[in-house]
């Protein structure tokens, strides 16, 4: 299954630069959609994206606080975790924020 995930990332993923590891990797990056509206008035509209948070899915290991670059933007890892089956890590999930937002 891990080889299948790597093949999908290679074919459809974006090339990101992992700064701590000083290397590039393939991953899926996308803005997170708003999901926690409290009242009807807070609802921002269907399809509205909250560009402050981004989702990372990739096979390159990350740590909280790591930075990565993609498409002229820099991101800092807010939280991350490995997803595994048995003893094999299949991919890493991370919540990212644009670096300018962390300053």
C-alpha positions in Angstrom: 0.0 0.0 0.0 2.9 2.4 0.8 4.2 2.0 -2.8 0.8 2.9 -4.2 0.6 6.1 -2.1 4.1 7.0 -3.2 3.1 6.4 -6.9 0.0 8.6 -6.5 2.1 11.4 -4.9 4.7 11.2 -7.6 2.0 11.5 -10.3 -0.4 14.0 -8.8 1.4 15.6 -5.8 3.2 19.0 -5.6 6.9 19.3 -5.1 7.6 20.9 -1.7 10.9 21.9 -0.2 11.5 20.6 3.4 13.8 23.1 4.9 15.1 21.2 8.0 15.8 18.1 5.8 17.2 20.3 3.0 15.4 18.2 0.3 12.4 18.2 -1.9 9.5 15.7 -1.6 6.1 15.1 -3.2 3.0 15.9 -1.2 -0.6 17.1 -1.4 -1.1 20.6 -0.1 -4.4 22.4 0.0 -6.2 25.1 1.9 -8.5 23.9 4.7 -12.2 24.7 4.2 -14.1 26.4 7.0 -16.0 23.8 9.1 -16.7 25.3 12.5 -19.3 28.0 11.9 -21.1 28.8 15.1 -24.3 30.4 13.8 -26.0 30.9 10.5 -24.6 34.5 10.3 -21.1 33.1 10.6 -21.5 30.9 7.5 -19.1 32.3 4.9 -20.7 30.6 1.9 -20.3 27.3 0.1 -16.8 26.7 -1.1 -15.2 29.5 0.9 -11.6 28.6 1.9 -9.8 29.7 5.0 -6.4 30.4 3.6 -4.7 30.5 7.0 -4.6 26.8 7.5 -3.4 24.2 5.0 -3.4 20.4 4.9 -0.3 18.4 4.1 -0.3 14.7 3.1 3.0 13.1 2.2 5.4 10.4 2.9 8.2 12.7 4.2 8.4 12.8 8.0 7.6 16.1 9.6 7.9 17.6 13.1 6.0 20.3 14.8 7.7 23.6 14.0 9.3 22.4 10.7 9.0 24.8 7.7 8.4 23.9 4.1 8.1 25.9 0.9 5.8 25.5 -2.1 4.9 27.8 -4.9 6.5 30.9 -3.4 4.9 30.4 0.0 6.4 29.2 3.3 4.5 27.1 5.8 5.1 26.2 9.4 3.9 22.8 10.8 1.4 23.4 13.6 0.8 19.7 14.3 1.5 16.4 12.6 1.2 12.7 13.0 2.1 9.5 11.2 -0.6 7.3 9.8 0.4 3.6 9.9 -0.9 0.2 9.3 0.8 -2.3 11.5 4.4 -1.2 11.9 4.5 0.6 8.5 4.0 4.4 8.3 2.0 5.0 5.1 2.0 8.8 5.2 2.2 11.9 7.3 -0.7 14.2 8.0 0.0 17.8 9.1 -1.8 21.1 9.7 0.2 24.0 8.3 -0.1 27.7 8.6 1.4 30.3 6.2 4.6 31.5 7.8 3.6 35.2 7.6 0.6 34.3 9.8 3.0 33.0 12.6 5.1 36.2 12.9 
